[in-house]
Amino acid sequence: MESTVQTVEEKATEISSSEMSLLRESKSQENQRCASIFYNVLSQEIKNGPLDSDSSEDFKYDEFILSFKNPKHAILAQKLKYSRFFKCEEILLFETHNRNRHILDFMNVSFPSQANGLYICSSNVSRLARSTYFAALIKISSKVICNAEFGSFLFNSSQLKRLMAAYRHVKSLSLKYCKLSIPSVPDFSRALRNCQIKSIDLLGSGGSCSSDWANHFDEFDHLIQGLASSKDLKLNLRSITIYNCGIELNKAQEIFRQNQLVEVQIIG
């Protein structure tokens, strides 16, 4: 009986080792494919040539920029479809809009296995339809490690809560020149449990062309009250940037004081 059990365990070990070997081989081939695609499409924009065919290391790209006014970048996104085995320091996605299928495919099926920073910006204030970019941004959130920045988008209160919940593990969250619709106080007490965010940048999001907090100060007040409802966010948050937000510093300080956020630095 003992011999039979040992034989079964040995076979299981052999199968496991074989599966791991196949996975490593597949990953190595995928790394090489990614490297070749990058080099062939962007040979004039990157310094390093393709990886050696024997390389088993993950393909790493320091700064991956997709601007969809650049035809080469659109081709690159299309060719990288289903290629997930590469890591990236920073991913910058510019000139996005809800009808661009290439960038949606990239986020849904080809986003890197890991990226330290994600920066995505629309060419104008765009509404993130649930069926397009918004769902994709939530899906890839776990792969973004340190910094997440969203520029020139429109978020309603429900979307803002869901977005912050999805990216609550990053150190820095930026919502720049976004239009935030916050007609009532959002409850972040459950959504931001285990929140690690240390800095929030709202550059321009309160400006006259965005949320217009100078004339809708109550919405800024609602936002701060909502953020303060999260014990973990209050514990970790160190700074909030409100440059070009139409908010006087003394008024902001008073709102922060009322919500027990006096240790949070207000920049702007």
N, C-alpha and C positions, 0 to 999 in steps of 0.2 A: 504493500500500500504506500509506504514511504517512498519507494522507488518510482511509483506511478505519479505521485504528487510532484516529485522532483523533476520528472520528465516533462510534465505539463508546465511547470514554472520555467524550465529551460526553453521550451518552445515559445512561451509568451515573451520571454526576454529576447529571443531571436527575432520574433515578429516586430517587437517594439524597436529594436535596433535597426531593422530593415526599413521601417517606416520613417525613423529619424534620418537615416541616410538618404532616402528618397526626398524628404523635405529639404534637407540641406542642398541636395543637388538641384532641386527645383528652384530654391531661393537663389542659388548661385547663378543659374541660367537667367532668372528674372532680373537680377542685379546687372548682369552683363547687357541684357536687352535694354534696360532703362538707360544705362550709360551710353550705349550706341545711339539710341534715339536722341538723347540730349546732344551728343556730339555732332550727329549728322544734321540735325535741324538748326542748332545754335552754334555751329562751329566757329563763327566769327565773334560770338559773344562770351564764350567760356575759354578759360586758359588751359584746362587739363584735357588731354585726349581721352579716348575710351579706356575703360579698365582692361587689364589683361584677362584673357579668357579663363585663366586658372584662378582668378581672384575669388575668394569666398566671402570677402567683406561686403557689408551693405554699401550700396552706392549712396554717397552723400553729396548734397548740393547745398552750398552755403546760402545762396539767395535765389530763390526760384520766383521769377516775376512773370505773370501772365497779364498782358495788357491786350484787350481784344480789339484794339485799333491796329495792332501789329499782326499781320497775316501769319508770320512765322510762329507766333505764340499760339494762335488758334490751331495751327497744324500740329504743334507740339502737344497741346491738350488732347487733340483727337488721337494721335498716335500712342499716347500714354494710357489709353483706355485699358482698364483691368490690370494696370501695372502698379502694384501696391508696395513692393519690397524696396523702397528707398526712403532714406531719411533726409530731412531738410532743416536747416537752421531757421530760415524765414521764408514764408510764402506770401507773396504780394499779388493780389488779384485786383486789377483795375478795369475801369470802364465796363462794369458788369451791369446787366439788366436781365429781367426775368425771362426774356425770350431767347437768351443765348444758350443753346443746348450744349455746346462744347463745355462751358464752364460748369454747368449742372452735372454733366456726365463725369467731369473730372472730380468734382466733390463727392459724388455718389459712389463711384466705382474705382477711382484712380488716386485718391488722396493718399499721401505718403503714410507709412506706418507710424511715423512720428515727426512732429514739427515743433520747434521751440516757440515760434511765433507765427501767428496768422494775422494778416492785414488785408481786409477786403473793403473796397471802396466803389461806390456807384458814381456814375458821371453826373447824376443829379439825385435829388431826394426821391428814392424809390420805395414803394411799398413792397414788403417781402410777403408775397402770397404763400399761404401755407403749403400749397402743392409744389412750390418751386424752391427758391433758395432757403427759405426759413427752415424747412424740414431738413435740408441738406446740412445747414450750419449746425443744427442740433446733433445730427448724426456723427459729424466729424469732431465734435467737441472733445471727446476723450483722447484724441490723438494730438491735441494742442497742449503743450506742456507749461509754458511760462507766460506768454503774452497773447492777448486777443484784442484786435482793434477793428471796429466797424465804422465806416464813414459814409455819411450822406444817405442814410436809410430812415424809413419811417417805422417806428415801433409803437404799437398800442400797449396798454398796460399789461395785458395778458402775455403778449409776446416778450416784453421786457422781462417779466418774471421768469418765463421759461428759458430765455436766453441766458440770464444771469445764473439760473440754477444749473444749466448745462455747463457753464464755464466757471463755476464757483471754485474750481481747483487751481485756476491760474493765479499768478501773483499780480498781474496788471491787466485791467479791463478798460478799454477806451471806447467811448461812443462819441465820435467827433462829427460835428455838424449834422447830427441826427435830429429828426423831429420826433419828440417823445410825447405821446398823448396820455396824460395821467390825470383824468378828471376826478379821481378819488384816491385815497391812500391804499396802495397795494400792500398786501400782507406777505412779507418775505420770511416770516418766522420759521416756516417749515421748508420753503424752497431753498433757503441758503444755510441749511444745516451743514456743518463741517466746511464752511466757507473759508478759503485761504486767501482771498483777494486782499492785497495790501494797498493798492492804489487804484483809483477810478478817475479817468480823464474825460471830462464833459466839454472839451474845447469846442466852442461855437454852437453847442446844442441848445443853448438858451438864447441865441441871437435872434434878431428880428426876422431873419429868413428861415429860421428853424422853429424852435418851440416858443420863441418870443416871451421869455420869462419876465421881461420888464413890464409887460402888460398882462401876464398870466402868472403872477408870482405864486398863486396858490398851487400851481402844478409843480413848481420847484419844491415848495413846502411839502406837498404830498410825497414827492420822491424821497426827500430826506427822512420823513417820518417812516416811510416804508422800509428804507434801508436800516433804520434804527430798530426796526422790529426783529431783526436777526441778531441774536446774541453773539453768534460766531463771527459775523461780519464786524460788529462793534469791537470785538476782541482783537481782530487782526488788522482792521483798516487803519492806515497811517496818513493817507492824503487823498483829497479830492480836488481836481483842477476845474475851475469855473471861468477860465479866460473867455472873453467875448460871449458871455452868457447873459448880459444885461442885468446882473445881480450886484448890488452894492455890497462891499465886503462886510460892513457892519451888520447889514440885514442877514447875510449868510451866517455870520458868527452867532447871531441871536437864535436863528433856527437850529443851528448845531447845538447851542447851549441848552435849548429847550428839549432836545432829544438825546441829551447826555453823550454828545460827541465832541466834547471840548478838547480832547487830546488829538483829534484828527486835524491835520494841517490843511488849511484852505488855501489853495494856490490860485491867485488871480485877483 
